[in-house]
Amino acid sequence: MMKNKKIIVTGGSSGIGKETAKKLIEKGAQVVITGRDENKLKDVAAQIGAIPLLFDISELASIPEKTNQAIRLLNGNIDVLINNAGIGKFPMLGEITQEDLEEVYHTNVFGLALLTQEVIPYFKKQGYGDIVNIGSTASLKGFSRGSVYAASKFALRGMTQSWQAELRKFNIRVSLVNPSEVTTAFADITRKERKEETNKLGPKDISHTIVTGLELREKGFVPEVTIWATNPF
């Protein structure tokens, strides 16, 4: 069911994005992956058979042209947008700076929303499309040091629900996937991938959930799904 689908995966050079792109390509999809590290992006694209596009969604002014470029790389079509790119900063209340808020929101909220907005006309014209937003269990409950990150994911959950209300009549499916802690390079300043741990989820667990939702017949969709490790402690 993914054969010949045209897909964009943001933050596709590592972790959940990389594994999801890999699985989709194995099923016959054509996938553009985006990222901020050009060398890593090209290496990963070569490994998994993806199309690389250097694209930092926090650079808001570049979004219209970069989106057009991504769709051109997919021969002018797009069936699925997977909003995976995200960052985290975790200061305590009393330590939060304007820069913390701007940095996280530019990627997790502003850039994500503006990129999605660029794709919607294609989906409406063709009468279908899928948007998958990668949230977090932080979309559901705050935590110590979570003021900035959890707030951005709460915002994403609110946007997802709003888009579901707006886009369902156009046969555009919008889903939110909330992983609990996953062993990836997330929040590691070196961007080095972590080895899988027995008490945490791995990128394959999340990619399986994403692809399964996309393969559901168009008659239905999963509005939101949360994936927990069986032994999180």
Contacts in CASP RR format, 6 or more apart in sequence:
PFRMAT RR
TARGET T0000
AUTHOR 0000-0000-0000
METHOD contacts of the structure
MODEL  1
MMKNKKIIVTGGSSGIGKETAKKLIEKGAQVVITGRDENKLKDVAAQIGA
IPLLFDISELASIPEKTNQAIRLLNGNIDVLINNAGIGKFPMLGEITQED
LEEVYHTNVFGLALLTQEVIPYFKKQGYGDIVNIGSTASLKGFSRGSVYA
ASKFALRGMTQSWQAELRKFNIRVSLVNPSEVTTAFADITRKERKEETNK
LGPKDISHTIVTGLELREKGFVPEVTIWATNPF
1 27 0 8 1.000
1 214 0 8 1.000
1 215 0 8 1.000
2 24 0 8 1.000
2 27 0 8 1.000
2 28 0 8 1.000
2 29 0 8 1.000
2 211 0 8 1.000
2 214 0 8 1.000
2 215 0 8 1.000
3 27 0 8 1.000
3 28 0 8 1.000
3 29 0 8 1.000
4 28 0 8 1.000
4 29 0 8 1.000
4 30 0 8 1.000
5 24 0 8 1.000
5 28 0 8 1.000
5 29 0 8 1.000
5 30 0 8 1.000
5 79 0 8 1.000
5 80 0 8 1.000
6 29 0 8 1.000
6 30 0 8 1.000
6 71 0 8 1.000
6 74 0 8 1.000
6 75 0 8 1.000
6 76 0 8 1.000
6 77 0 8 1.000
6 78 0 8 1.000
6 79 0 8 1.000
6 80 0 8 1.000
7 21 0 8 1.000
7 24 0 8 1.000
7 29 0 8 1.000
7 30 0 8 1.000
7 31 0 8 1.000
7 32 0 8 1.000
7 74 0 8 1.000
7 78 0 8 1.000
7 79 0 8 1.000
7 80 0 8 1.000
7 81 0 8 1.000
7 82 0 8 1.000
8 31 0 8 1.000
8 32 0 8 1.000
8 34 0 8 1.000
8 70 0 8 1.000
8 71 0 8 1.000
8 74 0 8 1.000
8 78 0 8 1.000
8 80 0 8 1.000
8 81 0 8 1.000
8 82 0 8 1.000
8 119 0 8 1.000
9 17 0 8 1.000
9 20 0 8 1.000
9 21 0 8 1.000
9 24 0 8 1.000
9 31 0 8 1.000
9 32 0 8 1.000
9 33 0 8 1.000
9 34 0 8 1.000
9 50 0 8 1.000
9 82 0 8 1.000
9 84 0 8 1.000
10 34 0 8 1.000
10 35 0 8 1.000
10 55 0 8 1.000
10 57 0 8 1.000
10 82 0 8 1.000
10 83 0 8 1.000
10 84 0 8 1.000
10 85 0 8 1.000
10 112 0 8 1.000
10 115 0 8 1.000
11 17 0 8 1.000
11 33 0 8 1.000
11 34 0 8 1.000
11 35 0 8 1.000
11 84 0 8 1.000
11 85 0 8 1.000
11 86 0 8 1.000
12 18 0 8 1.000
12 20 0 8 1.000
12 21 0 8 1.000
12 33 0 8 1.000
12 34 0 8 1.000
12 35 0 8 1.000
12 41 0 8 1.000
12 44 0 8 1.000
12 50 0 8 1.000
12 84 0 8 1.000
12 85 0 8 1.000
13 33 0 8 1.000
13 35 0 8 1.000
13 37 0 8 1.000
13 40 0 8 1.000
13 41 0 8 1.000
13 44 0 8 1.000
13 45 0 8 1.000
13 52 0 8 1.000
14 40 0 8 1.000
14 44 0 8 1.000
14 184 0 8 1.000
14 185 0 8 1.000
14 191 0 8 1.000
14 193 0 8 1.000
15 182 0 8 1.000
15 184 0 8 1.000
15 185 0 8 1.000
15 186 0 8 1.000
15 193 0 8 1.000
15 203 0 8 1.000
16 84 0 8 1.000
16 134 0 8 1.000
16 179 0 8 1.000
16 182 0 8 1.000
16 184 0 8 1.000
16 203 0 8 1.000
16 206 0 8 1.000
16 207 0 8 1.000
16 210 0 8 1.000
17 33 0 8 1.000
17 82 0 8 1.000
17 84 0 8 1.000
17 203 0 8 1.000
17 207 0 8 1.000
18 33 0 8 1.000
18 44 0 8 1.000
18 48 0 8 1.000
18 203 0 8 1.000
19 203 0 8 1.000
19 204 0 8 1.000
19 206 0 8 1.000
19 207 0 8 1.000
20 82 0 8 1.000
20 84 0 8 1.000
20 203 0 8 1.000
20 206 0 8 1.000
20 207 0 8 1.000
20 210 0 8 1.000
20 211 0 8 1.000
21 31 0 8 1.000
21 33 0 8 1.000
21 48 0 8 1.000
21 50 0 8 1.000
22 48 0 8 1.000
22 50 0 8 1.000
22 207 0 8 1.000
23 207 0 8 1.000
23 208 0 8 1.000
23 211 0 8 1.000
24 31 0 8 1.000
24 211 0 8 1.000
24 214 0 8 1.000
25 31 0 8 1.000
25 48 0 8 1.000
25 49 0 8 1.000
25 50 0 8 1.000
27 211 0 8 1.000
29 80 0 8 1.000
30 51 0 8 1.000
30 74 0 8 1.000
30 75 0 8 1.000
31 49 0 8 1.000
31 50 0 8 1.000
31 51 0 8 1.000
32 50 0 8 1.000
32 51 0 8 1.000
32 52 0 8 1.000
32 53 0 8 1.000
32 70 0 8 1.000
32 73 0 8 1.000
32 74 0 8 1.000
33 41 0 8 1.000
33 44 0 8 1.000
33 45 0 8 1.000
33 50 0 8 1.000
33 51 0 8 1.000
33 52 0 8 1.000
33 53 0 8 1.000
34 41 0 8 1.000
34 52 0 8 1.000
34 53 0 8 1.000
34 54 0 8 1.000
34 55 0 8 1.000
34 57 0 8 1.000
34 66 0 8 1.000
34 70 0 8 1.000
34 85 0 8 1.000
35 41 0 8 1.000
35 52 0 8 1.000
35 53 0 8 1.000
35 54 0 8 1.000
35 55 0 8 1.000
35 56 0 8 1.000
35 85 0 8 1.000
36 54 0 8 1.000
36 55 0 8 1.000
36 56 0 8 1.000
37 191 0 8 1.000
38 52 0 8 1.000
38 54 0 8 1.000
40 191 0 8 1.000
41 52 0 8 1.000
41 53 0 8 1.000
41 54 0 8 1.000
42 52 0 8 1.000
44 50 0 8 1.000
44 52 0 8 1.000
45 51 0 8 1.000
45 52 0 8 1.000
51 73 0 8 1.000
51 74 0 8 1.000
53 66 0 8 1.000
53 69 0 8 1.000
53 70 0 8 1.000
53 73 0 8 1.000
55 62 0 8 1.000
55 66 0 8 1.000
55 69 0 8 1.000
55 70 0 8 1.000
56 62 0 8 1.000
57 63 0 8 1.000
57 66 0 8 1.000
57 85 0 8 1.000
57 107 0 8 1.000
57 111 0 8 1.000
57 112 0 8 1.000
57 114 0 8 1.000
57 115 0 8 1.000
58 103 0 8 1.000
58 106 0 8 1.000
58 107 0 8 1.000
58 110 0 8 1.000
58 111 0 8 1.000
60 106 0 8 1.000
60 110 0 8 1.000
60 111 0 8 1.000
60 114 0 8 1.000
63 111 0 8 1.000
63 114 0 8 1.000
63 115 0 8 1.000
63 118 0 8 1.000
64 118 0 8 1.000
67 115 0 8 1.000
67 118 0 8 1.000
67 119 0 8 1.000
68 118 0 8 1.000
70 78 0 8 1.000
71 77 0 8 1.000
71 78 0 8 1.000
71 119 0 8 1.000
71 122 0 8 1.000
77 122 0 8 1.000
77 126 0 8 1.000
78 119 0 8 1.000
78 122 0 8 1.000
78 123 0 8 1.000
79 128 0 8 1.000
79 129 0 8 1.000
79 130 0 8 1.000
80 129 0 8 1.000
80 130 0 8 1.000
80 131 0 8 1.000
80 132 0 8 1.000
80 214 0 8 1.000
81 115 0 8 1.000
81 116 0 8 1.000
81 119 0 8 1.000
81 130 0 8 1.000
81 131 0 8 1.000
81 132 0 8 1.000
82 132 0 8 1.000
82 134 0 8 1.000
82 210 0 8 1.000
83 112 0 8 1.000
83 115 0 8 1.000
83 116 0 8 1.000
83 131 0 8 1.000
83 132 0 8 1.000
83 133 0 8 1.000
83 134 0 8 1.000
84 134 0 8 1.000
85 107 0 8 1.000
85 112 0 8 1.000
86 107 0 8 1.000
86 108 0 8 1.000
86 134 0 8 1.000
86 186 0 8 1.000
87 103 0 8 1.000
87 104 0 8 1.000
87 107 0 8 1.000
87 108 0 8 1.000
87 186 0 8 1.000
87 187 0 8 1.000
88 104 0 8 1.000
88 108 0 8 1.000
88 148 0 8 1.000
88 149 0 8 1.000
88 152 0 8 1.000
88 186 0 8 1.000
88 187 0 8 1.000
89 100 0 8 1.000
89 103 0 8 1.000
89 104 0 8 1.000
89 148 0 8 1.000
89 149 0 8 1.000
90 145 0 8 1.000
90 146 0 8 1.000
90 148 0 8 1.000
90 149 0 8 1.000
90 187 0 8 1.000
91 97 0 8 1.000
91 100 0 8 1.000
91 145 0 8 1.000
91 147 0 8 1.000
91 148 0 8 1.000
92 144 0 8 1.000
92 145 0 8 1.000
92 147 0 8 1.000
93 147 0 8 1.000
96 147 0 8 1.000
96 148 0 8 1.000
100 148 0 8 1.000
101 148 0 8 1.000
104 148 0 8 1.000
104 149 0 8 1.000
104 152 0 8 1.000
105 152 0 8 1.000
105 155 0 8 1.000
108 149 0 8 1.000
108 152 0 8 1.000
108 153 0 8 1.000
108 155 0 8 1.000
108 156 0 8 1.000
109 152 0 8 1.000
109 155 0 8 1.000
109 156 0 8 1.000
109 159 0 8 1.000
112 133 0 8 1.000
112 156 0 8 1.000
112 159 0 8 1.000
113 159 0 8 1.000
116 131 0 8 1.000
116 163 0 8 1.000
119 131 0 8 1.000
120 167 0 8 1.000
120 172 0 8 1.000
123 129 0 8 1.000
123 167 0 8 1.000
123 170 0 8 1.000
123 172 0 8 1.000
124 170 0 8 1.000
124 172 0 8 1.000
127 170 0 8 1.000
127 171 0 8 1.000
127 172 0 8 1.000
128 171 0 8 1.000
128 172 0 8 1.000
128 218 0 8 1.000
129 171 0 8 1.000
129 172 0 8 1.000
129 173 0 8 1.000
130 172 0 8 1.000
130 173 0 8 1.000
130 174 0 8 1.000
130 175 0 8 1.000
130 214 0 8 1.000
130 221 0 8 1.000
131 163 0 8 1.000
131 167 0 8 1.000
131 172 0 8 1.000
131 173 0 8 1.000
131 174 0 8 1.000
131 175 0 8 1.000
132 175 0 8 1.000
132 177 0 8 1.000
132 210 0 8 1.000
132 214 0 8 1.000
133 156 0 8 1.000
133 159 0 8 1.000
133 160 0 8 1.000
133 174 0 8 1.000
133 175 0 8 1.000
133 176 0 8 1.000
133 177 0 8 1.000
134 177 0 8 1.000
134 179 0 8 1.000
134 206 0 8 1.000
134 210 0 8 1.000
135 153 0 8 1.000
135 156 0 8 1.000
135 157 0 8 1.000
135 176 0 8 1.000
135 177 0 8 1.000
135 178 0 8 1.000
135 179 0 8 1.000
136 149 0 8 1.000
136 150 0 8 1.000
136 153 0 8 1.000
136 178 0 8 1.000
136 179 0 8 1.000
136 180 0 8 1.000
137 178 0 8 1.000
137 179 0 8 1.000
137 180 0 8 1.000
137 181 0 8 1.000
137 226 0 8 1.000
137 228 0 8 1.000
138 146 0 8 1.000
138 149 0 8 1.000
138 150 0 8 1.000
138 153 0 8 1.000
138 154 0 8 1.000
139 150 0 8 1.000
139 153 0 8 1.000
139 154 0 8 1.000
139 156 0 8 1.000
139 157 0 8 1.000
139 176 0 8 1.000
139 178 0 8 1.000
140 157 0 8 1.000
140 178 0 8 1.000
140 226 0 8 1.000
141 150 0 8 1.000
142 150 0 8 1.000
143 150 0 8 1.000
156 176 0 8 1.000
157 176 0 8 1.000
157 224 0 8 1.000
160 174 0 8 1.000
160 175 0 8 1.000
160 176 0 8 1.000
160 223 0 8 1.000
160 224 0 8 1.000
161 223 0 8 1.000
163 174 0 8 1.000
164 174 0 8 1.000
164 223 0 8 1.000
167 173 0 8 1.000
167 174 0 8 1.000
168 174 0 8 1.000
171 218 0 8 1.000
173 218 0 8 1.000
173 220 0 8 1.000
173 221 0 8 1.000
174 221 0 8 1.000
174 223 0 8 1.000
175 213 0 8 1.000
175 221 0 8 1.000
175 222 0 8 1.000
175 223 0 8 1.000
175 224 0 8 1.000
175 225 0 8 1.000
176 223 0 8 1.000
176 224 0 8 1.000
176 225 0 8 1.000
177 206 0 8 1.000
177 209 0 8 1.000
177 210 0 8 1.000
177 224 0 8 1.000
177 225 0 8 1.000
177 227 0 8 1.000
178 224 0 8 1.000
178 225 0 8 1.000
178 226 0 8 1.000
178 227 0 8 1.000
179 201 0 8 1.000
179 205 0 8 1.000
179 206 0 8 1.000
179 226 0 8 1.000
179 227 0 8 1.000
180 200 0 8 1.000
180 201 0 8 1.000
180 226 0 8 1.000
180 227 0 8 1.000
180 228 0 8 1.000
180 229 0 8 1.000
180 232 0 8 1.000
181 200 0 8 1.000
181 201 0 8 1.000
181 229 0 8 1.000
181 232 0 8 1.000
182 200 0 8 1.000
182 201 0 8 1.000
182 202 0 8 1.000
182 203 0 8 1.000
182 205 0 8 1.000
182 206 0 8 1.000
183 194 0 8 1.000
183 195 0 8 1.000
183 196 0 8 1.000
183 197 0 8 1.000
183 200 0 8 1.000
183 201 0 8 1.000
183 202 0 8 1.000
183 203 0 8 1.000
184 193 0 8 1.000
184 194 0 8 1.000
184 202 0 8 1.000
184 203 0 8 1.000
185 191 0 8 1.000
185 192 0 8 1.000
185 193 0 8 1.000
185 194 0 8 1.000
188 194 0 8 1.000
196 202 0 8 1.000
198 231 0 8 1.000
199 229 0 8 1.000
199 231 0 8 1.000
199 232 0 8 1.000
199 233 0 8 1.000
200 229 0 8 1.000
200 232 0 8 1.000
201 227 0 8 1.000
201 228 0 8 1.000
201 229 0 8 1.000
205 227 0 8 1.000
206 227 0 8 1.000
209 225 0 8 1.000
209 227 0 8 1.000
213 221 0 8 1.000
213 222 0 8 1.000
216 222 0 8 1.000
END
